[in-house]
Amino acid sequence: MGKSNKQQSSIGSSSFLVLAAGALIAAVLFVSTYMPNKARADDIVTVSFETEASYTMGPGDSEPLACKLAFFRASLEAAHQAANRFAEQRLIQFGNRDKSELVCLVADNLRAEPIWDHWKKEGGVSTYTVRIHAVVRLSDFIGAQLVILGFSRKEATENYRDEMSPPIPVLFSPGLALAKAYWLIRNNELRISIIYLDRLTQRYPNWREAYEGKAMALSLQNKAKAMQ
């Protein structure tokens, strides 16, 4: 792993954190001065969405896993919309390809409740659909950035065996798993990211988002080889 890559990642992450924290503090101070009502102050840095997503079960899937991944997909869409809204309002600025990591982590921890859900079972195929109401705060993205900074510290302590067989958490957190993969890709650790995503797809063989991440890593690896 290149030292310069790690330094660049750390600098970029720190820059984001300072900018986002500054934006949050400035927004709250402004609102506190001119809008004493706390609820109105929260509205400046809080957005809510209704989103919907489905998951179709494949061989080896369980119903609880299908429910969890459908809920995560709906949360991920809400987190994406919130990221775009905050960026439009210039409350947040994303660095070099770090948006995917942050959005995934935010989706894992959203304040979200199901509005309705249902199962559709046809011809031996089961699909779970859920619609949620999600609340996203600007501070959620700052918290996610702190997790990403922890990736850098953890990588510094990992040995060669860990790198060649990246550990996957026993307690499945879809956003954390994907964020780690995207972080490896962004830091040009393409071989390790592919190994990591291979392990994810082996454990969750029908999880589309993991295959999408692997396809991205393979594409970038092929481009790098073509340029050599």
C-alpha positions as CSV (number, residue, x, y, z in Angstrom):
1,M,0.0,0.0,0.0
2,G,1.4,3.4,-1.0
3,K,2.0,5.8,1.8
4,S,1.1,8.7,-0.3
5,N,-2.3,7.2,-1.0
6,K,-3.0,6.9,2.8
7,Q,-1.8,10.5,3.4
8,Q,-4.0,11.8,0.6
9,S,-7.0,10.0,1.9
10,S,-6.5,11.3,5.4
11,I,-6.0,14.9,4.2
12,G,-9.1,14.6,2.0
13,S,-11.2,13.2,4.9
14,S,-10.0,15.8,7.3
15,S,-10.9,18.6,4.8
16,F,-14.4,17.2,4.5
17,L,-14.9,16.9,8.2
18,V,-13.8,20.5,8.8
19,L,-16.0,21.8,6.0
20,A,-19.1,19.8,7.1
21,A,-18.7,20.6,10.8
22,G,-18.3,24.2,10.0
23,A,-21.3,24.2,7.8
24,L,-23.4,22.5,10.5
25,I,-22.3,24.9,13.2
26,A,-22.8,28.0,11.0
27,A,-26.3,26.8,10.1
28,V,-27.3,26.1,13.6
29,L,-25.9,29.4,14.9
30,F,-27.7,31.3,12.2
31,V,-31.0,29.7,12.9
32,S,-30.6,30.0,16.6
33,T,-30.2,33.7,16.2
34,Y,-33.0,34.4,13.8
35,M,-35.4,31.5,14.5
36,P,-35.7,30.7,18.2
37,N,-38.0,27.8,17.6
38,K,-36.0,24.6,17.9
39,A,-38.1,22.7,15.5
40,R,-37.4,25.2,12.8
41,A,-33.7,25.1,13.5
42,D,-33.7,21.3,13.1
43,D,-35.4,21.8,9.7
44,I,-32.3,23.5,8.3
45,V,-30.1,20.5,8.7
46,T,-32.7,17.7,8.6
47,V,-34.6,16.3,5.7
48,S,-37.1,13.5,5.4
49,F,-38.2,11.2,2.5
50,E,-40.5,8.4,1.7
51,T,-38.7,5.7,-0.3
52,E,-39.5,2.2,-1.5
53,A,-37.4,-0.9,-2.4
54,S,-37.7,-4.6,-3.0
55,Y,-35.6,-7.7,-2.6
56,T,-36.2,-10.9,-4.5
57,M,-35.0,-14.0,-2.6
58,G,-32.6,-16.4,-4.3
59,P,-31.2,-19.8,-3.3
60,G,-29.9,-19.8,0.3
61,D,-31.6,-16.5,1.3
62,S,-33.7,-16.3,4.4
63,E,-36.8,-14.1,4.8
64,P,-35.1,-12.0,7.6
65,L,-32.2,-11.3,5.2
66,A,-34.5,-10.3,2.4
67,C,-36.3,-7.9,4.7
68,K,-33.1,-6.4,5.9
69,L,-31.7,-5.9,2.4
70,A,-34.9,-4.4,1.1
71,F,-35.0,-2.0,4.1
72,F,-31.4,-1.1,3.4
73,R,-32.1,-0.4,-0.2
74,A,-34.9,2.0,0.7
75,S,-32.7,3.6,3.3
76,L,-29.9,3.9,0.7
77,E,-32.2,5.8,-1.6
78,A,-33.1,8.2,1.2
79,A,-29.5,8.8,2.0
80,H,-28.7,9.5,-1.6
81,Q,-31.5,12.0,-1.9
82,A,-30.3,13.7,1.4
83,A,-26.7,13.9,0.1
84,N,-27.9,15.6,-3.1
85,R,-30.1,18.0,-1.1
86,F,-27.3,19.0,1.3
87,A,-24.9,19.4,-1.6
88,E,-27.3,21.6,-3.4
89,Q,-27.6,23.8,-0.3
90,R,-23.8,23.8,0.0
91,L,-24.0,22.4,3.4
92,I,-21.8,19.5,2.4
93,Q,-19.0,18.9,-0.2
94,F,-18.0,15.5,-1.2
95,G,-14.4,14.6,-1.9
96,N,-12.9,12.4,-4.5
97,R,-15.4,9.5,-4.9
98,D,-16.1,9.4,-1.1
99,K,-19.9,10.0,-1.6
100,S,-20.7,6.3,-2.0
101,E,-19.0,5.4,1.3
102,L,-20.7,8.1,3.2
103,V,-24.1,7.4,1.8
104,C,-23.8,3.7,2.6
105,L,-22.8,4.3,6.2
106,V,-25.6,6.9,6.6
107,A,-28.1,4.4,5.3
108,D,-27.1,1.8,7.9
109,N,-28.1,4.2,10.7
110,L,-31.0,6.2,9.5
111,R,-34.0,7.0,11.7
112,A,-36.5,5.1,9.5
113,E,-39.8,3.5,10.0
114,P,-41.8,1.2,7.7
115,I,-45.0,2.7,6.3
116,W,-46.1,-0.5,4.7
117,D,-44.6,-3.8,3.5
118,H,-45.7,-6.9,1.7
119,W,-44.6,-10.2,0.3
120,K,-45.3,-11.3,-3.2
121,K,-44.9,-15.0,-3.9
122,E,-45.3,-16.3,-7.5
123,G,-44.1,-19.4,-9.2
124,G,-41.7,-20.2,-6.3
125,V,-40.2,-16.7,-6.3
126,S,-40.6,-14.5,-3.2
127,T,-40.2,-10.8,-3.3
128,Y,-40.3,-8.5,-0.3
129,T,-41.2,-4.8,-0.8
130,V,-41.1,-2.1,1.9
131,R,-41.9,1.6,1.9
132,I,-40.3,3.7,4.6
133,H,-40.3,7.2,6.1
134,A,-36.7,8.2,6.7
135,V,-35.2,11.2,8.5
136,V,-31.7,12.2,7.6
137,R,-29.6,14.8,9.4
138,L,-26.4,16.6,8.2
139,S,-24.7,15.3,11.4
140,D,-25.3,11.7,10.1
141,F,-22.8,12.4,7.3
142,I,-20.2,13.8,9.8
143,G,-20.6,10.7,11.9
144,A,-20.1,8.5,8.8
145,Q,-16.9,10.4,8.0
146,L,-15.5,9.6,11.5
147,V,-16.1,5.9,10.7
148,I,-14.2,6.3,7.4
149,L,-11.3,7.9,9.3
150,G,-11.3,4.8,11.4
151,F,-10.8,2.7,8.3
152,S,-7.4,4.4,7.8
153,R,-6.3,3.7,11.3
154,K,-7.4,0.1,11.2
155,E,-5.6,-0.5,7.9
156,A,-2.4,0.7,9.4
157,T,-2.5,-2.1,12.0
158,E,-3.5,-4.9,9.6
159,N,-1.0,-7.5,8.6
160,Y,-0.5,-9.3,5.3
161,R,-2.9,-12.1,6.2
162,D,-5.7,-9.6,7.0
163,E,-5.1,-7.9,3.7
164,M,-5.3,-11.2,1.7
165,S,-8.4,-12.3,3.6
166,P,-10.3,-9.1,4.7
167,P,-12.5,-9.9,7.6
168,I,-16.3,-9.6,7.2
169,P,-18.2,-8.6,10.4
170,V,-20.3,-11.5,11.9
171,L,-23.1,-9.0,12.5
172,F,-24.2,-8.0,9.0
173,S,-24.3,-4.3,8.4
174,P,-24.9,-3.8,4.6
175,G,-23.8,-0.2,4.6
176,L,-20.6,-0.8,6.6
177,A,-19.7,-3.7,4.3
178,L,-20.2,-1.7,1.1
179,A,-18.5,1.4,2.5
180,K,-15.4,-0.6,3.3
181,A,-15.4,-2.0,-0.3
182,Y,-15.8,1.5,-1.8
183,W,-13.1,2.9,0.5
184,L,-10.6,0.3,-0.7
185,I,-11.5,1.1,-4.3
186,R,-11.1,4.8,-3.7
187,N,-7.7,4.2,-2.2
188,N,-6.7,2.2,-5.2
189,E,-6.5,-1.1,-3.2
190,L,-8.2,-2.8,-6.1
191,R,-6.9,-6.3,-5.5
192,I,-7.9,-6.3,-1.9
193,S,-11.3,-4.8,-2.7
194,I,-12.0,-7.6,-5.2
195,I,-11.0,-10.2,-2.6
196,Y,-13.2,-8.5,0.0
197,L,-16.2,-8.3,-2.4
198,D,-15.6,-12.0,-3.4
199,R,-16.1,-12.9,0.2
200,L,-19.2,-10.8,0.5
201,T,-20.8,-12.4,-2.6
202,Q,-19.9,-15.8,-1.3
203,R,-21.7,-15.1,1.9
204,Y,-24.6,-13.2,0.3
205,P,-24.7,-14.7,-3.3
206,N,-27.8,-12.8,-4.3
207,W,-26.9,-9.3,-3.1
208,R,-26.8,-7.1,-6.2
209,E,-25.0,-4.2,-4.6
210,A,-22.0,-6.3,-3.8
211,Y,-21.7,-7.5,-7.4
212,E,-22.0,-3.9,-8.6
213,G,-19.1,-2.9,-6.4
214,K,-17.0,-5.8,-7.6
215,A,-17.8,-4.9,-11.2
216,M,-16.5,-1.4,-10.5
217,A,-13.3,-2.7,-9.0
218,L,-12.6,-5.1,-11.9
219,S,-13.3,-2.3,-14.4
220,L,-10.8,0.0,-12.7
221,Q,-8.2,-2.8,-12.4
222,N,-8.5,-3.6,-16.1
223,K,-8.1,0.0,-17.0
224,A,-5.0,0.2,-14.8
225,K,-3.5,-2.8,-16.6
226,A,-4.3,-1.4,-20.0
227,M,-2.3,1.7,-19.1
228,Q,0.8,-0.2,-18.1
